[in-house]
Amino acid sequence: MAGLRQEFRRVGFNEGDELPDHLRCLLRFIGKCDIDSTLDELLSYCLIPALKSMASALAKTENPYALLLSGIQHFLDAGRIPHLVETETTKGGKNGA
């Protein structure tokens, strides 16, 4: 958690009263994270495994939040975070020429 707090401070992110590893806090932070390696590490080792585990546990109880968590996990797992996705502009496509 100390490492997360350091990253939060580095980018000027305020977690408020939340613990740094709280899901809501981490989801807000990924929008501000500006270093791909940090973002990739956060997704690979923290967020995606936790979301899979929570969605799986909730699905067994037919909790409607299981679908939400599963959707967030699939979205993140697909690499659809703007920092990780090349756009036509950055690839030199139609708009980047």
C-alpha positions, 0 to 999 in steps of 0.5 A: 500500500505504501507503493500505491500511495507513492504513485498516487502522490506522484501524479497528484491523485487524492484517494480521500478516506479510502484505502489505496487498494480499494476497488473504487480508488484504483479504478479512479487512479488508472485514469490518472496513471501516466506510466504504462509499466505502472498501469500494466503492473497494477492491472496484471497483478492487482485489479484484473485478478481481484475482479475475476475473484470477486465476480466469480464469488458473486456469480455463485450467489446470483448477485447482480454486481457479478455482471458489473465486475465481470464487465469491468474485468473484461474491459480492462483485460482487453487493454481498452485503457486509453494509455495502452491502446494505439489509436489511428492518430498515434499509429500514423493512420488516416488522422495522423498523416 
